Amino acid sequence: MKAPNRHKAIRIALYNHKGGVGKTILTANIAAALTSLGKKVLLVDSDPQCNLTSYFIEDSVVDNLLDESDSQQKGRTLWSALKPIVEAEGSFKLVEPYETNTRHLSLLPGDIRLAEYESSLNRFWDDCFQRRVSGFKGTCSLSRLVNECARKLNADYVFYDTGPNIGPLNRVILLDCDYFIIPAACDLFSIRALKSLGHKMADWVQSWEQILSLAPNDTYLMPGKPKFLGYIPQRFKIYGGVITSTASRYISRIEKTIFSDVVTVLHRVDSSLASKSMQGTQLGEVKDFSTLVQQAQKEGVPLSEVSNGLVDQKNQAKVSFQKIAEAIIKRVEKD
């Protein structure tokens, strides 16, 4: 069942429930690359750690946003928007997305108090099984908020920044997404985390299908069909212009694990969620740009636009993220 009046913007999350795989840096730079290709992008900082917000907005402004997030008049964070839902005061509050320094790239700022919204989501989820209208409204409130913001901006893409967990907030985010991308670091811990990712997502999809069958007519609902768009190995070392042999072996293992524990699992649940083939699913690769990352976070700009840093490194970053953005557009338009 498709949500009535769902805006055309394609919603994507880079999701891996292991921390330290560079989700925020990837999300910020892929989004910026998409704007350079003429797309309008809305970023949603749905991680209570607020890393994406801190990337684009200077610290003093972030502090003010968090200090004023409870204010009905001044609040501009996700918590400001969703607080009425949590406190049963009515519908969400439509907040104005923050315009970043990158043209056509807007941001819904995060908030540490999103943890309070997340704690309410299990109750809303259970209420859905009881066919309570408040359950459906609460569960889909973030989706509805994003929908209205995307409509106002006439966005082409929405990117959620997710926390490193399998909690109820990430559940509603993934169920709202049209696609998800797996970022993976070239290490053993990242591979181990992938082994449970597909099974958890399959569980979410199947549970949501049960909820859809209970929903009243004309209820705004998330589609609940997040398709596997591809994966991005990153933060690996290169010597002499070549990926190290250790990193290369890990990339091979990452692809095999994604196929066996994500693609195969999701395909078994619904063949539309993942193809049986891994062909074309590596959307790109991003080497370790550690020095550029630190400078980009200070300046709130894409890696390729930092004021300092080696020109060659910045050009490599620009090429890497543009290739990923082009691959995303191609796969989405082909679908």
Stockholm file with secondary structure:
# STOCKHOLM 1.0

chainA/1-335         MKAPNRHKAIRIALYNHKGGVGKTILTANIAAALTSLGKKVLLVDSDPQCNLTSYFIEDSVVDNLLDESDSQQKGRTLWSALKPIVEAEGSFKLVEPYETNTRHLSLLPGDIRLAEYESSLNRFWDDCFQRRVSGFKGTCSLSRLVNECARKLNADYVFYDTGPNIGPLNRVILLDCDYFIIPAACDLFSIRALKSLGHKMADWVQSWEQILSLAPNDTYLMPGKPKFLGYIPQRFKIYGGVITSTASRYISRIEKTIFSDVVTVLHRVDSSLASKSMQGTQLGEVKDFSTLVQQAQKEGVPLSEVSNGLVDQKNQAKVSFQKIAEAIIKRVEKD
#=GR chainA/1-335 SS CCCTTCCSCEEEEECCSSSSSCHHHHHHHHHHHHHHTTCCEEEEECSTTCHHHHHHSCHHHHHHHHHTTTCTTTCCSHHHHHHHHHTTSSSCCCCCCEECSSTTEEEECCCTTHHHHHHHHHHHHHHHHTTCHHHHHHHTHHHHHHHHHHHHHTCSEEEEECCSSCSHHHHHHHHHCSEEEEEEESSHHHHHHHHHHHHHHHHHHHHHHHHHHHCCTTCCCCCCCCEEEEEEEEEECEETTEECHHHHHHHHHHHHHHIIIIIHHHHHHCTTTCCSCCTTCBCCCEECCHHHHHHHHHHTSCGGGCSSSCHHHHHHHHHHHHHHHHHHHHHHHHC
#=GC SS_cons         CCCTTCCSCEEEEECCSSSSSCHHHHHHHHHHHHHHTTCCEEEEECSTTCHHHHHHSCHHHHHHHHHTTTCTTTCCSHHHHHHHHHTTSSSCCCCCCEECSSTTEEEECCCTTHHHHHHHHHHHHHHHHTTCHHHHHHHTHHHHHHHHHHHHHTCSEEEEECCSSCSHHHHHHHHHCSEEEEEEESSHHHHHHHHHHHHHHHHHHHHHHHHHHHCCTTCCCCCCCCEEEEEEEEEECEETTEECHHHHHHHHHHHHHHIIIIIHHHHHHCTTTCCSCCTTCBCCCEECCHHHHHHHHHHTSCGGGCSSSCHHHHHHHHHHHHHHHHHHHHHHHHC
//
